[in-house]
Amino acid sequence: MNSTSVSRYARQEILPEIGADGQRKLAASTVFIVGCGALGGFQAELLARAGVGRLQMADRDLVEWHNLHRQILFQESDAASNVSKAEAAARRLREINSAITVESLAVDVTPRNAESLFADADIVLDATDNFETRYLLNDVCIKLRKPWVYAGVIGTVGMVMPVLPDLNGPCLRCLIPSPPQPGTMPTCDTAGVLNSAVGVIASLQATIAVRILLGTPPAEISLFQANVWNMSFDHVRVQRDEQCPCCALGKFEFLDARQVSGTTSLCGRNSVQVNPPQPVQLDFEALRKRLERAGSVSSSGLLIRFKADEGEMVIFPDGRAIVTNTTDAARAKTFYARYIGI
């Protein structure tokens, strides 16, 4: 380690929890962050500044103006250019720490590529915007015996929980056996999100990641919850479910693509149909009220037409939606996840 590196990390190395040996462990570590937006941006910057030697990131989306209030790796020029989040995040991180390796991919993490994407990672961090991808992360990391850290933020509330397969700890499905039905949960685009809540939860994720990389993971697995507006903090110990289909029985339903959403480009229509991962009957009235806070809504009773700054879609009672004015399946899926949820 050269003198520049020593100077950079000096205040971190003097911590008894880290030390020089710990700093070397961080330098030799690889972290994969799924999502380069709000949570992912905070995580990536903290870990880059901490000296994690290799950061890998994946994101399917582009930078937009409404991202800027909470996605700290991006600036106005990125939104004006509508550049890939993965590209913009990597550029910024290399400016923050040129001594580490930053690898970014503008891809959608799916059952087809997740195992190969995570192959070299020592830990995977959740910075996604939908439950479908989180359950996929859970399957892959349990199968590959890799630790990962679940997190989510909505409004002023956030939560975080580590999953440690090698310690036979509980997984996401022990906590939430099945993903919520599409359209039943608020999203950041319908309920909003406080940027400081993102910062608190991402900081906890980064801290847990550093502890795991140093070989000192939390002694017990808890779901930590914080409402930063009310300044209330709580944690609930999570027990492993011995009948959990994933970590106990080894059934990887989301990795095996039995429960994933699908997209179909509609020939000649400049539109993409997004199908929910499982059959659903939407509560149209509740969904309409939520969407009205985020854009323009009209409803005939048989369908909902929704328009926001970044797109339009027609939503059907069975959870299907046709996202118009695009042929990009990834963008259509992102738009669907933002406002309906997957």
C-alpha positions in Angstrom: 0.0 0.0 0.0 1.6 3.3 -1.1 1.8 6.5 0.9 -1.2 8.0 -0.9 -3.3 5.0 0.1 -2.2 5.2 3.7 -3.0 8.9 3.8 -6.4 8.3 2.2 -7.6 5.7 4.7 -5.6 6.8 7.8 -8.7 7.8 9.8 -10.4 4.5 9.0 -7.4 2.3 9.7 -7.0 3.6 13.3 -10.4 2.3 14.1 -9.9 -0.9 16.2 -12.8 -2.5 14.3 -10.8 -2.2 11.0 -7.0 -1.6 11.4 -4.4 -2.1 8.7 -5.3 -5.8 8.2 -9.0 -4.9 7.8 -8.1 -2.3 5.2 -6.2 -4.8 3.2 -9.2 -7.2 3.3 -11.4 -4.4 2.0 -8.9 -3.7 -0.8 -9.1 -7.4 -1.8 -12.9 -7.5 -1.8 -15.5 -7.4 -4.5 -19.0 -6.0 -3.9 -21.9 -6.2 -6.4 -24.5 -3.5 -6.1 -27.8 -4.2 -7.9 -29.1 -0.8 -8.9 -27.2 2.5 -9.2 -30.0 4.8 -8.1 -30.9 6.1 -4.6 -29.7 3.3 -2.3 -27.1 2.1 -4.8 -25.5 5.6 -5.2 -25.0 6.1 -1.4 -23.7 2.5 -1.0 -21.3 2.8 -3.9 -19.9 6.1 -2.8 -19.4 5.0 0.8 -17.7 1.8 -0.2 -15.5 3.5 -2.8 -14.3 6.0 -0.2 -13.8 3.2 2.3 -11.4 1.5 -0.2 -13.3 -1.6 -1.3 -11.1 -2.8 -4.1 -13.6 -3.7 -6.7 -17.2 -2.4 -7.2 -19.5 -4.0 -9.7 -22.8 -2.4 -10.5 -25.8 -3.1 -12.7 -28.7 -0.9 -13.6 -31.2 -1.0 -16.5 -32.4 2.6 -16.3 -31.4 6.1 -17.5 -30.8 9.2 -15.4 -33.9 11.5 -15.2 -34.6 14.8 -13.6 -36.7 13.4 -10.8 -33.7 11.2 -9.7 -31.5 14.1 -8.7 -33.0 14.9 -5.3 -31.9 11.5 -3.9 -29.5 9.8 -6.3 -26.2 11.4 -5.2 -23.9 10.1 -8.0 -25.8 12.1 -10.7 -25.9 15.7 -11.7 -27.9 17.9 -14.0 -25.8 17.2 -17.1 -26.5 13.4 -16.7 -30.3 14.1 -16.6 -30.1 16.5 -19.5 -28.2 13.9 -21.6 -30.5 11.0 -20.3 -27.4 8.8 -20.0 -27.3 5.3 -18.5 -27.2 5.3 -14.7 -24.5 2.6 -14.8 -22.3 4.7 -17.0 -22.8 7.9 -15.0 -22.3 6.2 -11.7 -19.1 4.6 -12.8 -17.7 7.8 -14.1 -18.4 9.6 -10.8 -17.0 6.8 -8.7 -13.7 6.7 -10.7 -13.4 10.4 -9.9 -13.9 9.7 -6.2 -11.3 6.9 -6.0 -9.1 6.2 -8.9 -7.3 3.5 -7.0 -10.2 1.0 -7.1 -11.8 -0.9 -9.9 -15.3 0.1 -10.9 -17.2 -2.1 -13.3 -20.7 -1.1 -14.5 -23.2 -2.8 -16.7 -26.3 -1.2 -18.2 -28.3 -4.5 -17.9 -31.5 -5.8 -16.3 -30.6 -8.5 -13.7 -32.7 -11.5 -14.6 -32.7 -15.3 -14.0 -30.7 -15.6 -17.2 -27.7 -13.6 -16.1 -27.8 -13.3 -12.3 -25.6 -16.2 -11.5 -22.8 -15.2 -13.9 -23.1 -11.5 -12.7 -22.6 -12.4 -9.1 -20.0 -15.1 -9.6 -17.0 -13.1 -8.4 -18.8 -11.1 -5.7 -18.0 -11.5 -2.0 -21.3 -9.8 -1.1 -24.3 -8.5 -3.0 -26.2 -5.4 -2.0 -29.8 -4.7 -2.8 -30.5 -1.3 -4.3 -33.4 -2.4 -6.5 -36.9 -0.9 -6.9 -39.0 -4.0 -7.0 -39.7 -7.2 -5.1 -39.3 -9.5 -8.1 -35.6 -8.7 -8.4 -35.1 -9.0 -4.6 -36.6 -12.5 -4.6 -34.3 -13.4 -7.5 -31.3 -12.0 -5.5 -32.4 -14.1 -2.6 -32.5 -17.3 -4.7 -29.2 -16.7 -6.4 -27.3 -15.8 -3.2 -28.7 -18.7 -1.3 -27.8 -21.1 -4.1 -24.2 -19.6 -4.5 -23.8 -19.3 -0.7 -23.1 -15.6 -0.9 -24.1 -13.0 1.7 -26.4 -10.2 0.6 -28.1 -7.3 2.3 -31.8 -6.5 1.7 -33.1 -3.0 2.0 -35.9 -0.7 1.0 -37.1 2.8 1.5 -40.5 4.4 1.0 -41.6 7.8 2.2 -39.7 8.5 5.4 -39.3 4.8 6.4 -36.6 2.3 5.6 -35.5 -1.2 6.5 -32.5 -3.3 6.2 -31.6 -7.0 6.9 -28.5 -9.1 6.1 -28.9 -12.6 4.7 -25.9 -14.9 5.6 -26.2 -18.3 3.9 -23.0 -19.7 5.4 -24.3 -19.1 8.9 -27.6 -20.8 8.0 -29.4 -17.6 8.9 -32.9 -16.6 7.8 -33.4 -15.4 4.2 -35.9 -13.0 2.7 -38.5 -15.6 2.3 -38.3 -16.5 6.0 -39.3 -12.8 6.6 -41.8 -12.4 3.7 -42.7 -15.8 2.2 -44.1 -14.4 -1.0 -43.8 -11.1 -2.8 -46.7 -8.7 -2.5 -49.3 -8.7 -5.2 -48.6 -6.1 -8.0 -50.5 -2.9 -7.3 -50.9 -3.5 -3.6 -47.8 -1.7 -2.3 -46.8 1.9 -2.5 -43.7 2.8 -4.6 -41.4 5.8 -4.4 -43.1 7.3 -7.4 -46.6 7.1 -5.8 -45.7 7.7 -2.1 -42.5 9.7 -2.5 -39.2 9.2 -0.7 -37.1 11.4 1.7 -33.5 11.6 0.6 -32.2 11.5 4.2 -34.1 8.2 4.7 -32.2 6.7 1.8 -28.9 7.9 3.2 -29.6 6.4 6.6 -30.6 3.0 5.2 -27.8 2.8 2.6 -25.3 3.7 5.4 -26.5 0.8 7.4 -26.2 -1.5 4.4 -22.6 -0.3 3.7 -21.7 -0.8 7.4 -23.1 -4.3 7.4 -21.2 -5.0 4.2 -17.9 -3.9 5.6 -18.5 -6.0 8.7 -19.2 -9.1 6.6 -16.1 -8.4 4.4 -14.0 -8.1 7.5 -15.3 -11.4 8.9 -17.3 -9.8 11.8 -20.9 -10.1 10.7 -23.8 -9.2 13.1 -24.2 -11.8 15.8 -27.9 -12.2 15.2 -30.1 -11.5 12.2 -32.6 -8.7 12.7 -34.7 -6.5 10.4 -33.8 -3.0 11.3 -36.4 -0.4 10.7 -36.2 3.4 10.9 -38.6 6.3 10.4 -36.2 9.2 10.1 -38.9 11.8 10.2 -40.2 10.6 13.6 -36.7 9.7 14.7 -37.9 6.3 15.6 -35.7 3.2 15.3 -36.5 -0.5 16.0 -35.3 -3.9 15.1 -37.0 -7.3 15.1 -35.1 -10.5 15.3 -35.8 -12.8 12.4 -35.9 -16.6 12.8 -35.2 -19.1 10.1 -38.2 -20.9 8.8 -37.3 -24.6 8.7 -39.9 -25.0 6.0 -38.7 -22.0 3.9 -38.9 -23.1 0.2 -35.6 -21.3 -0.5 -33.0 -21.5 2.3 -34.4 -24.7 4.0 -35.8 -26.7 1.0 -33.6 -25.4 -1.8 -36.3 -24.5 -4.2 -35.3 -21.5 -6.3 -38.6 -20.6 -7.9 -37.6 -17.1 -8.9 -34.2 -18.1 -10.3 -35.9 -21.0 -12.2 -38.1 -18.2 -13.8 -41.4 -19.7 -12.7 -42.4 -16.4 -11.1 -41.0 -13.6 -13.2 -42.7 -10.8 -15.1 -42.6 -10.9 -18.9 -42.5 -8.3 -21.6 -43.7 -8.5 -25.2 -43.1 -5.9 -27.9 -46.3 -5.2 -29.7 -45.6 -5.3 -33.4 -46.2 -2.0 -35.2 -47.5 -0.3 -32.1 -44.3 1.2 -30.6 -45.5 -0.3 -27.3 -44.4 -3.0 -24.8 -46.8 -5.2 -22.8 -45.6 -6.0 -19.3 -47.1 -9.1 -17.6 -47.1 -9.6 -13.8 -45.0 -12.5 -12.4 -48.2 -14.3 -11.2 -52.0 -14.0 -11.7 -53.4 -11.0 -10.0 -56.7 -9.0 -9.7 -55.9 -5.3 -9.2 -57.9 -3.1 -6.8 -58.5 -0.5 -9.5 -59.9 2.1 -7.1 -56.9 1.9 -4.7 -54.5 1.9 -7.6 -56.2 4.9 -9.2 -55.9 7.0 -6.1 -52.2 6.2 -5.7 -51.5 7.0 -9.3 -53.3 10.3 -9.1 -50.5 11.6 -6.8 -47.9 10.9 -9.5 -49.5 11.8 -12.8 -52.6 12.0 -15.0 -55.1 9.3 -14.6 -58.3 8.3 -16.4 -60.4 5.2 -16.0 -63.2 3.5 -17.8 -63.7 0.8 -15.2 -62.2 -1.8 -17.5 -58.8 -0.1 -17.7 -56.7 2.7 -16.3 -54.8 5.2 -18.5 -51.8 6.7 -16.7 -49.4 9.4 -17.9 -46.3 10.7 -16.1 -43.4 12.8 -17.3 -41.4 9.8 -18.3 -44.1 7.7 -20.0 -47.6 6.4 -20.5 -49.3 3.1 -20.0 -52.7 1.4 -20.1 -53.4 -0.9 -17.1 -55.7 -3.9 -17.1 -57.5 -5.6 -14.2 -55.3 -8.7 -14.5 -52.2 -6.7 -13.8 -51.1 -6.4 -17.5 -50.0 -3.0 -18.7 -49.2 -1.7 -22.2 -46.4 0.9 -21.9 -46.7 3.1 -25.0 -44.2 5.2 -27.0 -41.3 2.7 -26.5 -40.0 -0.5 -27.8 -37.4 -0.9 -25.0 -38.5 -3.8 -22.8 -36.2 -2.7 -19.9 -37.6 0.8 -19.8 -41.2 -0.5 -20.0 -40.5 -2.9 -17.1 -38.9 -0.1 -15.1 -41.9 2.2 -15.7 -44.3 -0.6 -14.6 -42.3 -1.3 -11.5 -42.2 2.4 -10.5 -45.9 2.9 -10.5 -47.5 -0.5 -10.0 -44.7 -2.5 -8.5 -43.4 -6.0 -9.3 
